[in-house]
């Protein structure tokens, strides 16, 4: 499953994402990974959540980012959820079409039974039509 938390910058998407991951960690049996553009939220996350600063890994484009995600999945058979804060930035999709990346994430989710929860800094009207049903929160 892929879920989207959408809204312009400064609307509170990160807080919703952090609240969601911290409440889910209490009820989930598998592992959780949180991808972000920095370690700024390290102390706001439950210590059972693995925080990965994507900038530490020299990822330069969307294909490399998706390969990085696939690599994380391949190394953790107990992985159940992945949270992406600032998705457009960490996936190098700012000012680009997100359709291909979201389609690939959906395929990975189905194939490996990993849920992806993404915070995306755009209005819900700017989400491609085929993904509007994935919007969990619109701010």
C-alpha positions as CSV (number, residue, x, y, z in Angstrom):
1,X,0.0,0.0,0.0
2,X,1.1,3.5,-0.8
3,X,-0.3,6.4,1.2
4,X,0.2,10.1,0.5
5,X,0.3,13.0,2.9
6,X,0.0,16.1,0.7
7,X,0.0,19.9,1.2
8,X,2.2,22.9,0.6
9,X,5.4,23.5,2.6
10,X,4.8,24.5,6.2
11,X,1.3,22.9,6.5
12,X,2.4,20.3,9.1
13,X,2.9,17.2,7.0
14,X,6.1,16.2,8.9
15,X,4.3,16.3,12.3
16,X,1.5,14.1,10.9
17,X,4.1,11.7,9.5
18,X,6.0,11.6,12.8
19,X,2.8,11.0,14.8
20,X,1.8,8.2,12.5
21,X,5.1,6.4,12.6
22,X,5.3,6.7,16.4
23,X,1.8,5.3,16.8
24,X,2.3,2.5,14.3
25,X,5.5,1.3,15.9
26,X,3.5,0.2,19.0
27,X,1.2,-2.0,16.9
28,X,3.4,-3.3,14.2
29,X,5.3,-6.6,14.3
30,X,7.9,-5.9,11.6
31,X,10.5,-3.2,11.2
32,X,10.0,0.5,10.2
33,X,12.4,2.7,8.2
34,X,12.1,6.5,8.0
35,X,13.9,8.2,5.1
36,X,14.6,11.9,5.5
37,X,16.8,14.6,4.0
38,X,18.6,15.1,7.4
39,X,18.7,13.7,11.0
40,X,16.8,16.7,12.3
41,X,13.9,14.5,13.6
42,X,16.0,11.8,15.2
43,X,14.9,12.5,18.7
44,X,11.2,12.8,17.7
45,X,11.2,9.2,16.4
46,X,10.7,6.1,18.6
47,X,14.0,4.4,19.0
48,X,12.6,1.3,17.2
49,X,12.3,3.2,14.0
50,X,15.4,3.3,11.8
51,X,16.1,6.8,10.5
52,X,18.1,7.0,7.3
53,X,19.5,10.4,6.1
54,X,19.3,9.9,2.4
55,X,21.8,12.7,1.8
56,X,24.6,10.5,3.4
57,X,24.4,8.1,0.4
58,X,25.2,10.3,-2.6
59,X,22.0,9.7,-4.4
60,X,21.8,11.9,-7.5
61,X,18.6,10.9,-9.3
62,X,15.3,9.2,-9.0
63,X,16.5,5.8,-10.3
64,X,19.3,5.7,-7.8
65,X,16.7,6.6,-5.0
66,X,14.4,3.8,-6.1
67,X,17.4,1.4,-6.2
68,X,18.3,2.5,-2.7
69,X,14.8,1.7,-1.5
70,X,14.9,-1.7,-3.2
71,X,18.3,-2.3,-1.5
72,X,16.8,-1.5,1.9
73,X,13.9,-3.9,1.3
74,X,16.3,-6.7,0.1
75,X,18.3,-6.5,3.3
76,X,15.4,-6.6,5.8
77,X,12.9,-9.4,5.3
78,X,11.0,-8.1,8.4
79,X,10.5,-4.7,6.9
80,X,6.8,-3.7,7.1
81,X,6.7,0.1,6.6
82,X,8.8,2.8,5.1
83,X,8.1,6.5,5.7
84,X,9.5,9.2,3.3
85,X,9.6,12.7,4.6
86,X,10.1,15.4,1.9
87,X,9.6,12.7,-0.7
88,X,10.0,15.0,-3.7
89,X,13.4,16.2,-2.4
90,X,14.9,12.9,-1.3
91,X,13.7,11.2,-4.5
92,X,15.0,14.0,-6.7
93,X,11.5,14.7,-8.1
94,X,11.2,18.4,-7.4
95,X,9.8,20.0,-10.6
96,X,9.5,16.6,-12.2
97,X,6.6,14.1,-12.9
98,X,6.2,11.7,-10.0
99,X,4.1,9.2,-11.9
100,X,6.8,6.7,-12.8
101,X,8.3,6.8,-9.3
102,X,4.9,6.3,-7.6
103,X,4.1,3.4,-10.0
104,X,7.4,1.7,-9.1
105,X,6.7,2.2,-5.4
106,X,3.3,0.6,-5.8
107,X,4.9,-2.4,-7.6
108,X,7.5,-2.8,-4.8
109,X,4.8,-2.5,-2.2
110,X,2.8,-5.3,-3.8
111,X,5.7,-7.5,-4.5
112,X,7.4,-7.3,-1.1
113,X,4.4,-6.4,1.2
114,X,5.9,-3.2,2.4
115,X,3.7,-0.1,3.0
116,X,5.1,3.3,1.9
117,X,3.8,6.5,3.5
118,X,5.0,9.6,1.7
119,X,4.9,13.3,2.6
120,X,4.7,15.3,-0.6
121,X,4.9,19.1,-0.7
122,X,2.2,19.8,-3.3
123,X,-1.5,20.5,-3.1
124,X,-3.8,17.6,-3.7
125,X,-5.0,19.1,-7.0
126,X,-1.4,18.7,-8.3
127,X,-1.3,15.0,-7.6
128,X,-1.7,12.9,-10.8
129,X,-5.3,11.8,-11.1
130,X,-4.5,8.1,-10.9
131,X,-2.9,8.6,-7.5
132,X,-5.6,10.8,-5.8
133,X,-7.2,7.7,-4.2
134,X,-3.8,7.2,-2.3
135,X,-4.2,10.5,-0.5
136,X,-4.6,9.8,3.2
137,X,-4.2,13.4,4.5
138,X,-4.6,16.6,2.5
139,X,-3.5,19.8,4.2
